[in-house]
Structure formats: structure tokens, C-alpha cells
Amino acid sequence: MASESLYINATITVAGWELVEQFIRASGPGGQNVNKVATSVQLRFDARSSPSLPERVKHNLVSLAGRRMSKDGVIVIEADRFRTQERNRADARDRLKALIEQAAAPPPPKRKKTRPTKGAVERRLKAKAARSGIKKLRGSVERE
């Protein structure tokens, strides 16, 4: 169990008891140490039933997490980039924080509908007429 709280922003803090860490043996760099020490971290966070997150953030997390989220709404983040357990643990927590920050970001402003200017419409029609004239001249030539 993780004991430290994860501070996301001024309004969102994930309590330490909501995060579950499991240490497993990692593949990759480390030599013989890989076979002896469990340095890889699996960080689990039950986002769907978390009291720390607002409903909007929970809804956004479902689409952002993708295959990292199970059917039960648990986000699983695996970190095994580094050789030490501490760095992998910090990496997993940072990646979860970034994911939640992205879900908590405000939605982009709505797009304002625009119309082409009168001059742009005229230039487009003039160009079309010129192109049409060029293509008409490509037709068969009549002999006299």
C-alpha cells in the first residue's frame, strides 16, 4: 500500500490509501540483479469509485486511460524503465498524476463558425472560371 498522498492540483488530491503498489521482477537492464530483486512497479488506482475525483474527471479518465483501465474501472500503470524500485515507483506516480491532470484540464473553447469573405468567394469563382476556360480549349479542334 502506498502511504503518501498524490497531489494533482489545488483541488484534487488522491489519498494514499487509494493507491495500491505491487513490486514484481522486471525485464530489461540490470544484469543478474533483475533475477533477484523486484524493481518493477504496478500501481493500481480505482478511478471509478474514487472519492477524490469529480465526476467530470472520472468520465474523462475512461477515454484517456484506454487499455490501462480495466473493466472494473481500475487504472493499472506498470513502470520498469529504471533499475531501482524507488525511481520506478516515482515514475509510476508521475505518470498517474499526468493522466489525471490531463483528464482534469478544462475543455477547449467552442469553435466559432466563420464565413468566407466576399473577396475570397469572388476570387474562388474567378479561378474556377479561368480553369474551366483552359479545359474547354483542350477539346478537339474543328478543321475548316
C-alpha angles and dihedrals in degrees: 000000000000113000102191123082118239112230110209102170140321093295104031125065122163111215118235093240090062092062119077119193124195122185119214137169113277132214123223132049121011106085116222089346088075091067094050109037129056100226101150117094130212109196115195125194123177097218097172095060098031114129090201097068128072117235093251091056092047090052092049092047092060092062096036098048094055112170092359088075119075125217089262091059096255116142112216118196119185119200121187103139095112135054097235130069093225095055092046090049091051090046092053092048091048091051092050090048091051091049093051091045089054091050092048094051114115116258116263116263117270116265115254114227113236134189128215115258121254091249092052091052091049093049091049093051091046091052091048091051091049092050090047090053091051091052093048090056089057091069125107116294117238116226120217 
